[in-house]
């Protein structure tokens, strides 16, 4: 369903246990970045009306999630601050082809893979964190991340034949698995 070729290593759960505040702060940044990615797609492909409508919905939902995470941080007395990001997103975006229409397909599929990995990580947080509020919170976000993943893949199929999109998704998913396997020294949502 999520197009991922690997599961998260237990190393990440260790990072969560020792650096939960940083994971939560990074989650807020990830929601903000996800809204930005959708907004960039909206501006880049404004003449593609189904994409524009879908991106409008995703932007609004991601910004609502950003606000929810900020509220969670406030309740816990965790100050929201700048963090150095993991290299995950930058490395995955480096796989995007430069020429259209391949570029729009790759941008959509990369966004979809990031949503899929977030969805998988939210399920891990829901199932492994002892804190009841966090379990409920991450359980509530799981569905929307899965829906965003499916939306991005569906939109790519509007641009190219589904078989070609699925083949490219498989290639990008292999790259994503390699990137996530290397991990990151910082405790982040995608480290």
Protein Blocks (a to p, Z undefined) as FASTA:
>chain_A
ZZpabdcdfklmmmmmmmmmmmmmmmmmmmmmmmmmmmmmmmmmmmlmklmmmmmmmmmm
mmmmmmmmmmmmmmnopacddddddfklmmmmmmpcfbdfklmmmmmmmmmmmmmmmmmm
mmmmmmmpmblklmmmmmmmmmmmmmmmmmmmmmmmmmpcfklmmmmmmmmmmmmmmmmm
nopfbdcfkZZ
